[in-house]
Amino acid sequence: MSFERPEIIRPPSEWNSYFLPLTSGCSTNTCTFCMYYGSKLRIRDVEDVKNEIDALALFTRKGIRLPNVPKVVYDIAQGWDGKKVFLQDGDALVYPFPKLREVLQYLNEKLPSIERVGTYATPQDILRRSVDELKELKQLKVGIFYTGLESGDDELLRKIGKGATSDELIEAGKKVKEARIISSITIILGLGGVEGSQKHALETARVLSEIDPEYVGALTLTFVPGTPLYEQRERGEFHPLSPFQSLEELKLIIEDSHFTDCFFSSMHASNYLSVRGRLPQDKARMLRQIQAVLDARDPSLLRPEFLRGL
């Protein structure tokens, strides 16, 4: 079966990257909240990837478009500055290591102006790789991994089908740091529902503190039709947090986390309130900002539901 190019789903900070698919779907397709739930992982042929790199290099150097190359390649390349590449899809790090090395070597050879390569990386993907392999990726300009932590609560991790324990999340995070690859971690506010909120927040803060990443992005739970968590809510089995309860959870996570130097943000469109800053330097200011909104309890201070999204 021929490889079907996935839709572009990427971190906000990769908006100006070239999007190069190595896989489609996700190898961890059991997360009950995720749009990748039940997806099939497909691995792209190395020669197909190289052909796209050749077409991209030809276009960036001479403006030549080849007839057999998908239009999307040139649509992305047209505004690209040649500096960053993001490997698709949900976890391109699952790509077999010898093939991944070959692709990255070819990418650097054909497009030497590239400064950084980024990818989503599940904890399982990271744990499959040795530190030496990760260091080799670093030498090939892989500079950042985007990893979904979601929660630090082991009971909740099991319920949502994450496929990793809090100890494994910490191990993966420390391995990335040892390889000197930047770690950008996402957490999901409200994932434990009303009943599990406090434990979710405290355990998430604990695991984040153990990993001590460079970046943390907080998202707020969004219910995706067709996922098990959506169905649980529809049946009344899952009790979502109110917007102000999600802010209380955010406040508790920031309060209880301890970092060396981390940029912490809730700027994602799923969130009801946007705060950002460096921790620990900006902790007091960020907590005051959240507390002021909690004290006011004014819905107009929150992002309205119709503007929230993935």
VENMOZI-V612461 format. One record per residue. N is the residue number from 1. SS is DSSP state (A for helix, B for strand, O for the rest). PSI is psi in whole degrees, -180 to 180 (none if undefined). D_CENTER is the distance of its C-alpha to the mean C-alpha in Angstrom with 2 decimals. Layout:
<<N;SS;PSI;D_CENTER> <N;SS;PSI;D_CENTER>>
This chain:
<<1;O;134;28.13> <2;O;152;26.73> <3;O;129;23.01> <4;O;120;21.73> <5;O;129;19.27> <6;O;161;16.14> <7;O;156;15.35> <8;O;108;13.08> <9;O;118;9.68> <10;O;161;7.60> <11;O;150;6.00> <12;A;-35;9.33> <13;A;-8;10.29> <14;A;21;10.64> <15;O;-29;13.28> <16;O;21;16.08> <17;O;163;14.90> <18;B;134;16.63> <19;B;110;14.65> <20;B;109;16.11> <21;B;129;15.67> <22;O;-29;16.44> <23;B;170;15.59> <24;B;149;15.24> <25;O;-161;14.05> <26;O;139;12.41> <27;O;-28;14.49> <28;O;86;13.39> <29;O;27;14.71> <30;O;1;16.21> <31;O;121;13.81> <32;O;-12;16.26> <33;O;-8;14.18> <34;O;146;11.88> <35;O;-18;12.98> <36;O;1;12.75> <37;O;127;15.34> <38;O;3;18.32> <39;O;157;17.04> <40;O;132;18.80> <41;O;129;17.32> <42;B;137;19.22> <43;B;127;19.67> <44;O;142;20.94> <45;O;138;24.18> <46;A;-42;24.22> <47;A;-35;27.13> <48;A;-42;25.42> <49;A;-44;22.53> <50;A;-38;25.28> <51;A;-39;27.18> <52;A;-40;24.36> <53;A;-41;24.10> <54;A;-46;27.91> <55;A;-39;27.89> <56;A;-44;25.34> <57;A;-42;27.45> <58;A;-41;30.62> <59;A;-44;29.39> <60;A;-29;28.14> <61;A;-40;31.41> <62;A;-3;33.97> <63;O;15;32.51> <64;O;132;33.61> <65;O;132;32.01> <66;O;143;32.66> <67;O;-26;33.74> <68;O;11;31.82> <69;O;133;28.35> <70;O;142;26.13> <71;A;-34;26.40> <72;A;-31;22.66> <73;A;-47;22.73> <74;A;-29;25.19> <75;A;-42;23.67> <76;A;-43;20.50> <77;A;-26;22.71> <78;A;-40;25.14> <79;O;10;23.25> <80;O;138;21.39> <81;O;2;22.57> <82;O;9;22.16> <83;O;-37;20.02> <84;B;143;16.36> <85;B;136;15.07> <86;B;124;11.69> <87;B;125;12.10> <88;B;158;11.45> <89;O;-114;10.82> <90;O;-31;8.57> <91;O;79;9.25> <92;A;-17;11.74> <93;A;-14;12.47> <94;A;-14;14.62> <95;O;132;16.95> <96;O;133;20.24> <97;A;-46;20.52> <98;A;-36;23.84> <99;A;-38;22.59> <100;A;-44;19.42> <101;A;-45;21.82> <102;A;-44;24.20> <103;A;-44;21.79> <104;A;-39;20.56> <105;A;-43;24.21> <106;A;-41;25.28> <107;A;-45;22.65> <108;A;-34;23.86> <109;A;-45;27.43> <110;A;-29;27.35> <111;O;71;25.20> <112;O;-12;25.98> <113;O;-12;24.90> <114;O;132;21.17> <115;O;-32;19.95> <116;B;140;16.34> <117;B;135;14.17> <118;B;161;10.39> <119;B;153;8.31> <120;B;146;5.54> <121;O;115;7.61> <122;O;156;8.68> <123;A;-38;11.19> <124;A;-40;13.88> <125;A;-45;13.22> <126;A;-43;13.48> <127;A;-21;16.55> <128;A;-21;18.14> <129;O;141;18.41> <130;O;163;21.05> <131;A;-38;20.68> <132;A;-39;23.04> <133;A;-42;20.92> <134;A;-39;17.87> <135;A;-35;20.42> <136;A;-40;21.65> <137;A;-40;18.30> <138;A;-43;18.33> <139;A;-26;21.83> <140;O;20;20.73> <141;O;11;18.55> <142;B;114;15.12> <143;B;-15;14.12> <144;B;137;10.44> <145;B;135;7.83> <146;B;114;4.09> <147;B;132;4.77> <148;B;107;5.29> <149;B;-44;8.75> <150;B;-58;9.89> <151;O;160;13.40> <152;O;1;15.83> <153;O;114;18.64> <154;A;-40;19.80> <155;A;-42;21.73> <156;A;-39;18.90> <157;A;-39;16.56> <158;A;-43;19.52> <159;A;-39;20.12> <160;O;1;16.73> <161;O;32;16.92> <162;O;-32;13.97> <163;O;15;16.21> <164;O;147;15.83> <165;O;170;17.85> <166;A;-37;17.24> <167;A;-39;19.28> <168;A;-36;17.16> <169;A;-42;13.95> <170;A;-44;16.11> <171;A;-45;17.57> <172;A;-44;14.38> <173;A;-41;13.33> <174;A;-33;16.92> <175;A;-41;17.11> <176;A;-43;14.43> <177;A;-40;16.45> <178;A;-34;19.62> <179;O;-4;18.59> <180;O;34;17.96> <181;O;137;14.52> <182;B;139;12.45> <183;B;122;9.82> <184;B;114;7.10> <185;B;138;6.48> <186;B;143;5.91> <187;B;159;9.21> <188;B;112;11.07> <189;B;138;14.55> <190;O;0;17.27> <191;O;-26;15.91> <192;O;0;19.18> <193;O;-175;21.42> <194;O;-46;24.51> <195;O;-36;25.94> <196;O;10;23.01> <197;A;-52;21.77> <198;A;-44;23.36> <199;A;-41;22.58> <200;A;-47;18.88> <201;A;-47;18.85> <202;A;-42;21.05> <203;A;-34;19.44> <204;A;-43;15.93> <205;A;-40;17.66> <206;A;-48;19.45> <207;A;-41;16.61> <208;A;-42;14.73> <209;A;-38;18.17> <210;A;-40;18.74> <211;A;-41;15.66> <212;O;58;16.28> <213;O;168;13.11> <214;O;-31;13.43> <215;B;141;10.77> <216;B;132;9.78> <217;B;123;8.55> <218;B;129;10.48> <219;B;159;10.29> <220;B;137;13.53> <221;O;128;14.14> <222;O;132;15.02> <223;O;118;17.29> <224;O;118;16.78> <225;O;139;20.26> <226;O;-11;20.93> <227;O;155;18.65> <228;A;-36;20.59> <229;A;-35;19.39> <230;A;-45;20.67> <231;A;-37;23.89> <232;A;-41;24.23> <233;A;-43;24.15> <234;A;-33;26.64> <235;O;-2;28.93> <236;O;15;28.82> <237;O;-21;27.39> <238;O;129;24.28> <239;O;103;25.10> <240;O;154;22.45> <241;O;152;22.50> <242;O;163;24.25> <243;A;-43;22.59> <244;A;-31;24.56> <245;A;-36;23.73> <246;A;-33;19.99> <247;A;-37;21.00> <248;A;-38;23.06> <249;A;-44;20.13> <250;A;-44;18.11> <251;A;-43;21.33> <252;A;-40;21.84> <253;A;-46;18.46> <254;A;-42;19.14> <255;A;-43;22.75> <256;A;-2;22.23> <257;O;147;19.57> <258;O;113;21.08> <259;O;158;19.44> <260;O;-52;21.11> <261;O;100;19.37> <262;B;134;15.97> <263;B;114;14.81> <264;B;131;13.88> <265;B;143;13.12> <266;O;42;13.39> <267;O;-10;13.76> <268;O;148;11.45> <269;O;-14;13.98> <270;O;-16;13.73> <271;O;152;15.35> <272;O;-24;19.13> <273;O;135;19.48> <274;O;119;17.81> <275;O;152;18.32> <276;B;157;17.16> <277;B;175;18.77> <278;B;136;19.10> <279;B;133;19.74> <280;O;-5;22.41> <281;O;-41;24.25> <282;O;13;23.32> <283;A;-49;23.09> <284;A;-44;26.49> <285;A;-44;25.92> <286;A;-41;22.61> <287;A;-38;24.32> <288;A;-40;27.36> <289;A;-44;25.41> <290;A;-44;23.94> <291;A;-36;27.34> <292;A;-39;29.21> <293;A;-40;27.39> <294;A;-39;27.91> <295;A;-39;31.57> <296;A;-34;32.15> <297;O;39;30.62> <298;O;111;30.85> <299;A;-24;28.58> <300;A;-15;29.08> <301;A;-8;26.95> <302;O;156;23.86> <303;O;126;21.80> <304;O;155;23.71> <305;A;-39;22.36> <306;A;-15;23.04> <307;A;-6;20.73> <308;O;145;17.72> <309;O;173;15.20> <310;O;none;11.78>>
